[in-house]
Amino acid sequence: MTPWTRNAIEALGPITDVRTTAAIFQVDPDTVYAQIRRNEWTTTRILRLGRKIRIPTRDLIAALYEPEFPAEPGVPSQGNHPENVQVVDVESHTRCGCHLNDAASIQSLRGA
């Protein structure tokens, strides 16, 4: 079988199936299905359409030909704090070294 090229992947359309994705990466389709089932597939996004699983070809191209750019751009954090920390009013950030301005602080949603 001839190797997959960028043009061949783009010709697949906006999405493709898991078997084609496995062929592109030259792995067994059962390996990809198992990783998806265990939530270990991080190479591309996964689209679940009923019982069907589809893979965006844009993500395949990004993973293979543009590895310095992630398929899904990350969201910059507001500092060096763990996720889901609720910042009430303005707190001192001398320990962590980050600088939050007043507009970036999170206000309590419950009655004060």
N, C-alpha and C positions, 0 to 999 in steps of 0.2 A: 504494500500500500504506500502511496506517496504521502509525504509529510504535509500537514496542514499549513497553509500560508495565511498571512493576514487577509489577503483578498478572498480566499476560500471561506474563512470564518465570517467575514463581512457579508458574503453572498448568502449566508444561512438565514438572514433576516434579523429581526430584533431579538428573538429568543430561539433557543435550541433545547433538545432533550438531553437527558443524563447520558444516554449511550453515545451520542455524538460528542459530548463533553469529555467522556472517558477516552474516546478515540483520539481526540485532540491532544490530551495529556498522556496518551499511550499507557493507560492503566486499564484494569479490568472494570467494567461497569459496576459489578458488585461491590468493589472497593469504594467507589464514589457513593453508591446508595447507602452503604454502611456508615460512611462518614456523615452523610446528611442525616441519617436516622439518629446517630449519636450526637448530633449538633457539633461535629468536629470539622465540617467543611467550611473553611474560611477564605477560600480562594476567590469565590464569587458570591453574589447574592443568590438566594434561592426563591423562586416564585412557585407557590403552591396554588394550582388551579384545580380545585376539586381533589381528585386522586392523582392528578398529573403533576409532575415536578418539571419546571422549566428553568433554564439558566439564561440570563441576559448575555447576548454575544458581546455587547460593549464591555462587560466585566471580563470576559475571556480575553479580549484584545488588550485591555488594560493590564491584566495579570501577565500576559505573555510578552507584550511588546513595549509596555510602559511601566516597568516594575517600580520605578521611583514614585509613581502616582498611584495611591490606593484606589480601588474600585469605588469605595464610598468615602468621600472626604470626611475626616474627623472634625468634631466640633472643638474649638479651642476652649480650654478650661478657664475659669475665673481666677485661678491661682493654684497653689499646691495643696488643695484640700481634697479629701476623698469625695466620691460622688454622693449625691443626695444629702449633703450636709446643709441644714437650714441656717442661714446667717440671719440673726435677728438684730435689728438696728445696725449700729456700726461697731464692729469688734476690732480689737487690736490685732495686728498681724505682724507683730515684732518677732514672734517665734518662727513663723514660716517664711518670712521675707517677702511675701507678695504684697501688692498694693491695690486695694480695691477702692475705687472712688465711690462717692455716695450714690451715684446712679446705678452702680453694679450690685449694691447690697440688696438682699432679698427681704422683703417685709413680710411679717406674719399675716396670714390670711384670716386668722381667727380674731375675734374681738379683742382689742387691747385693753 
